Amino acid sequence: MSDTNPGDRLVLAQELRQLGASARRRDPATARKCYENPVELFRGMEKPLVLAHVVRHLGDVYLEQDCPELAEPCYHEACDLYRSQGD
């Protein structure tokens, strides 16, 4: 995927994020994958607020799946990203 252009990666990450949101209640395993993948895609982009949002939702999915040990680092990372953006 590293040879994919940034615009295509952004579109893919946004589509996966939307799939994750729609899958959260009916298919938790799919939701988890759909949030894990865009987190990795957004890490390589200059979109810290979007990354923070997706990481926070990934934390929510982990918590919903009774994995607080995975959720906590997501929440810390999301808070750090939000704080780094100021107002």
CNS distance restraints for C-alpha pairs under 8 A (distance, minus, plus):
assign (resid   4 and name CA) (resid   8 and name CA) 6.43 0.50 0.50
assign (resid   4 and name CA) (resid   9 and name CA) 6.48 0.50 0.50
assign (resid   5 and name CA) (resid   9 and name CA) 6.38 0.50 0.50
assign (resid   6 and name CA) (resid  10 and name CA) 6.09 0.50 0.50
assign (resid   6 and name CA) (resid  45 and name CA) 7.70 0.50 0.50
assign (resid   7 and name CA) (resid  11 and name CA) 6.31 0.50 0.50
assign (resid   8 and name CA) (resid  12 and name CA) 6.12 0.50 0.50
assign (resid   9 and name CA) (resid  13 and name CA) 5.97 0.50 0.50
assign (resid   9 and name CA) (resid  41 and name CA) 6.58 0.50 0.50
assign (resid  10 and name CA) (resid  14 and name CA) 6.14 0.50 0.50
assign (resid  10 and name CA) (resid  41 and name CA) 7.49 0.50 0.50
assign (resid  10 and name CA) (resid  42 and name CA) 7.39 0.50 0.50
assign (resid  11 and name CA) (resid  15 and name CA) 6.15 0.50 0.50
assign (resid  12 and name CA) (resid  16 and name CA) 6.14 0.50 0.50
assign (resid  12 and name CA) (resid  38 and name CA) 7.65 0.50 0.50
assign (resid  13 and name CA) (resid  17 and name CA) 6.12 0.50 0.50
assign (resid  13 and name CA) (resid  37 and name CA) 7.27 0.50 0.50
assign (resid  13 and name CA) (resid  38 and name CA) 4.40 0.50 0.50
assign (resid  13 and name CA) (resid  39 and name CA) 7.79 0.50 0.50
assign (resid  13 and name CA) (resid  41 and name CA) 6.09 0.50 0.50
assign (resid  13 and name CA) (resid  42 and name CA) 6.93 0.50 0.50
assign (resid  14 and name CA) (resid  18 and name CA) 6.26 0.50 0.50
assign (resid  14 and name CA) (resid  38 and name CA) 7.17 0.50 0.50
assign (resid  15 and name CA) (resid  19 and name CA) 6.24 0.50 0.50
assign (resid  16 and name CA) (resid  20 and name CA) 6.10 0.50 0.50
assign (resid  16 and name CA) (resid  34 and name CA) 5.07 0.50 0.50
assign (resid  16 and name CA) (resid  35 and name CA) 6.77 0.50 0.50
assign (resid  16 and name CA) (resid  37 and name CA) 7.29 0.50 0.50
assign (resid  16 and name CA) (resid  38 and name CA) 6.25 0.50 0.50
assign (resid  17 and name CA) (resid  21 and name CA) 6.31 0.50 0.50
assign (resid  17 and name CA) (resid  34 and name CA) 6.03 0.50 0.50
assign (resid  17 and name CA) (resid  35 and name CA) 5.68 0.50 0.50
assign (resid  17 and name CA) (resid  38 and name CA) 6.33 0.50 0.50
assign (resid  17 and name CA) (resid  54 and name CA) 7.16 0.50 0.50
assign (resid  18 and name CA) (resid  22 and name CA) 6.34 0.50 0.50
assign (resid  19 and name CA) (resid  23 and name CA) 6.06 0.50 0.50
assign (resid  19 and name CA) (resid  31 and name CA) 7.12 0.50 0.50
assign (resid  19 and name CA) (resid  34 and name CA) 6.27 0.50 0.50
assign (resid  20 and name CA) (resid  24 and name CA) 6.06 0.50 0.50
assign (resid  20 and name CA) (resid  30 and name CA) 6.90 0.50 0.50
assign (resid  20 and name CA) (resid  31 and name CA) 4.14 0.50 0.50
assign (resid  20 and name CA) (resid  32 and name CA) 6.91 0.50 0.50
assign (resid  20 and name CA) (resid  33 and name CA) 7.56 0.50 0.50
assign (resid  20 and name CA) (resid  34 and name CA) 4.63 0.50 0.50
assign (resid  20 and name CA) (resid  35 and name CA) 5.65 0.50 0.50
assign (resid  21 and name CA) (resid  31 and name CA) 6.81 0.50 0.50
assign (resid  22 and name CA) (resid  31 and name CA) 7.73 0.50 0.50
assign (resid  23 and name CA) (resid  27 and name CA) 5.15 0.50 0.50
assign (resid  23 and name CA) (resid  28 and name CA) 6.51 0.50 0.50
assign (resid  23 and name CA) (resid  30 and name CA) 6.43 0.50 0.50
assign (resid  23 and name CA) (resid  31 and name CA) 5.03 0.50 0.50
assign (resid  24 and name CA) (resid  28 and name CA) 5.21 0.50 0.50
assign (resid  24 and name CA) (resid  30 and name CA) 7.78 0.50 0.50
assign (resid  24 and name CA) (resid  31 and name CA) 5.08 0.50 0.50
assign (resid  24 and name CA) (resid  32 and name CA) 7.92 0.50 0.50
assign (resid  24 and name CA) (resid  61 and name CA) 7.16 0.50 0.50
assign (resid  27 and name CA) (resid  31 and name CA) 6.27 0.50 0.50
assign (resid  28 and name CA) (resid  32 and name CA) 6.12 0.50 0.50
assign (resid  28 and name CA) (resid  61 and name CA) 7.35 0.50 0.50
assign (resid  28 and name CA) (resid  65 and name CA) 7.35 0.50 0.50
assign (resid  29 and name CA) (resid  33 and name CA) 6.52 0.50 0.50
assign (resid  30 and name CA) (resid  34 and name CA) 5.98 0.50 0.50
assign (resid  31 and name CA) (resid  35 and name CA) 6.20 0.50 0.50
assign (resid  31 and name CA) (resid  61 and name CA) 7.27 0.50 0.50
assign (resid  32 and name CA) (resid  36 and name CA) 6.05 0.50 0.50
assign (resid  32 and name CA) (resid  58 and name CA) 6.77 0.50 0.50
assign (resid  32 and name CA) (resid  61 and name CA) 6.23 0.50 0.50
assign (resid  32 and name CA) (resid  62 and name CA) 7.37 0.50 0.50
assign (resid  33 and name CA) (resid  37 and name CA) 6.10 0.50 0.50
assign (resid  34 and name CA) (resid  38 and name CA) 6.91 0.50 0.50
assign (resid  35 and name CA) (resid  39 and name CA) 6.30 0.50 0.50
assign (resid  35 and name CA) (resid  54 and name CA) 6.70 0.50 0.50
assign (resid  35 and name CA) (resid  55 and name CA) 7.72 0.50 0.50
assign (resid  35 and name CA) (resid  57 and name CA) 7.41 0.50 0.50
assign (resid  35 and name CA) (resid  58 and name CA) 5.56 0.50 0.50
assign (resid  36 and name CA) (resid  40 and name CA) 6.65 0.50 0.50
assign (resid  36 and name CA) (resid  58 and name CA) 6.76 0.50 0.50
assign (resid  37 and name CA) (resid  41 and name CA) 6.39 0.50 0.50
assign (resid  38 and name CA) (resid  42 and name CA) 5.81 0.50 0.50
assign (resid  38 and name CA) (resid  54 and name CA) 7.47 0.50 0.50
assign (resid  39 and name CA) (resid  43 and name CA) 6.16 0.50 0.50
assign (resid  39 and name CA) (resid  51 and name CA) 6.36 0.50 0.50
assign (resid  39 and name CA) (resid  54 and name CA) 6.26 0.50 0.50
assign (resid  39 and name CA) (resid  55 and name CA) 6.23 0.50 0.50
assign (resid  40 and name CA) (resid  44 and name CA) 7.20 0.50 0.50
assign (resid  41 and name CA) (resid  45 and name CA) 7.27 0.50 0.50
assign (resid  42 and name CA) (resid  46 and name CA) 7.73 0.50 0.50
assign (resid  42 and name CA) (resid  47 and name CA) 6.78 0.50 0.50
assign (resid  42 and name CA) (resid  50 and name CA) 7.53 0.50 0.50
assign (resid  42 and name CA) (resid  51 and name CA) 5.61 0.50 0.50
assign (resid  43 and name CA) (resid  51 and name CA) 6.77 0.50 0.50
assign (resid  47 and name CA) (resid  51 and name CA) 6.15 0.50 0.50
assign (resid  48 and name CA) (resid  52 and name CA) 6.00 0.50 0.50
assign (resid  48 and name CA) (resid  81 and name CA) 6.19 0.50 0.50
assign (resid  48 and name CA) (resid  82 and name CA) 7.71 0.50 0.50
assign (resid  48 and name CA) (resid  85 and name CA) 7.81 0.50 0.50
assign (resid  49 and name CA) (resid  53 and name CA) 6.20 0.50 0.50
assign (resid  49 and name CA) (resid  81 and name CA) 6.80 0.50 0.50
assign (resid  49 and name CA) (resid  82 and name CA) 6.39 0.50 0.50
assign (resid  49 and name CA) (resid  85 and name CA) 7.57 0.50 0.50
assign (resid  50 and name CA) (resid  54 and name CA) 6.26 0.50 0.50
assign (resid  51 and name CA) (resid  55 and name CA) 5.98 0.50 0.50
assign (resid  51 and name CA) (resid  78 and name CA) 7.69 0.50 0.50
assign (resid  51 and name CA) (resid  81 and name CA) 7.91 0.50 0.50
assign (resid  52 and name CA) (resid  56 and name CA) 6.04 0.50 0.50
assign (resid  52 and name CA) (resid  77 and name CA) 7.23 0.50 0.50
assign (resid  52 and name CA) (resid  78 and name CA) 4.37 0.50 0.50
assign (resid  52 and name CA) (resid  79 and name CA) 7.37 0.50 0.50
assign (resid  52 and name CA) (resid  81 and name CA) 5.67 0.50 0.50
assign (resid  52 and name CA) (resid  82 and name CA) 6.42 0.50 0.50
assign (resid  53 and name CA) (resid  57 and name CA) 6.33 0.50 0.50
assign (resid  53 and name CA) (resid  78 and name CA) 6.89 0.50 0.50
assign (resid  54 and name CA) (resid  58 and name CA) 6.13 0.50 0.50
assign (resid  55 and name CA) (resid  59 and name CA) 6.23 0.50 0.50
assign (resid  55 and name CA) (resid  74 and name CA) 5.60 0.50 0.50
assign (resid  55 and name CA) (resid  75 and name CA) 7.28 0.50 0.50
assign (resid  55 and name CA) (resid  77 and name CA) 7.38 0.50 0.50
assign (resid  55 and name CA) (resid  78 and name CA) 5.91 0.50 0.50
assign (resid  56 and name CA) (resid  60 and name CA) 6.35 0.50 0.50
assign (resid  56 and name CA) (resid  74 and name CA) 5.94 0.50 0.50
assign (resid  56 and name CA) (resid  75 and name CA) 5.59 0.50 0.50
assign (resid  56 and name CA) (resid  78 and name CA) 5.59 0.50 0.50
assign (resid  57 and name CA) (resid  61 and name CA) 6.25 0.50 0.50
assign (resid  58 and name CA) (resid  62 and name CA) 6.23 0.50 0.50
assign (resid  58 and name CA) (resid  71 and name CA) 7.35 0.50 0.50
assign (resid  58 and name CA) (resid  74 and name CA) 6.99 0.50 0.50
assign (resid  59 and name CA) (resid  63 and name CA) 6.13 0.50 0.50
assign (resid  59 and name CA) (resid  70 and name CA) 6.99 0.50 0.50
assign (resid  59 and name CA) (resid  71 and name CA) 4.06 0.50 0.50
assign (resid  59 and name CA) (resid  72 and name CA) 6.85 0.50 0.50
assign (resid  59 and name CA) (resid  73 and name CA) 7.81 0.50 0.50
assign (resid  59 and name CA) (resid  74 and name CA) 5.06 0.50 0.50
assign (resid  59 and name CA) (resid  75 and name CA) 6.09 0.50 0.50
assign (resid  60 and name CA) (resid  64 and name CA) 6.08 0.50 0.50
assign (resid  60 and name CA) (resid  71 and name CA) 6.66 0.50 0.50
assign (resid  61 and name CA) (resid  65 and name CA) 6.22 0.50 0.50
assign (resid  61 and name CA) (resid  71 and name CA) 7.78 0.50 0.50
assign (resid  62 and name CA) (resid  66 and name CA) 6.40 0.50 0.50
assign (resid  62 and name CA) (resid  67 and name CA) 5.08 0.50 0.50
assign (resid  62 and name CA) (resid  68 and name CA) 6.53 0.50 0.50
assign (resid  62 and name CA) (resid  70 and name CA) 6.13 0.50 0.50
assign (resid  62 and name CA) (resid  71 and name CA) 5.19 0.50 0.50
assign (resid  63 and name CA) (resid  67 and name CA) 5.20 0.50 0.50
assign (resid  63 and name CA) (resid  68 and name CA) 5.17 0.50 0.50
assign (resid  63 and name CA) (resid  70 and name CA) 7.72 0.50 0.50
assign (resid  63 and name CA) (resid  71 and name CA) 5.61 0.50 0.50
assign (resid  67 and name CA) (resid  71 and name CA) 6.38 0.50 0.50
assign (resid  68 and name CA) (resid  72 and name CA) 5.97 0.50 0.50
assign (resid  69 and name CA) (resid  73 and name CA) 7.51 0.50 0.50
assign (resid  70 and name CA) (resid  74 and name CA) 7.02 0.50 0.50
assign (resid  71 and name CA) (resid  75 and name CA) 6.39 0.50 0.50
assign (resid  72 and name CA) (resid  76 and name CA) 6.32 0.50 0.50
assign (resid  73 and name CA) (resid  77 and name CA) 6.05 0.50 0.50
assign (resid  74 and name CA) (resid  78 and name CA) 6.05 0.50 0.50
assign (resid  75 and name CA) (resid  79 and name CA) 6.11 0.50 0.50
assign (resid  76 and name CA) (resid  80 and name CA) 6.18 0.50 0.50
assign (resid  77 and name CA) (resid  81 and name CA) 6.15 0.50 0.50
assign (resid  78 and name CA) (resid  82 and name CA) 6.13 0.50 0.50
assign (resid  79 and name CA) (resid  83 and name CA) 6.05 0.50 0.50
assign (resid  80 and name CA) (resid  84 and name CA) 6.10 0.50 0.50
assign (resid  81 and name CA) (resid  85 and name CA) 6.73 0.50 0.50
assign (resid  82 and name CA) (resid  86 and name CA) 7.29 0.50 0.50
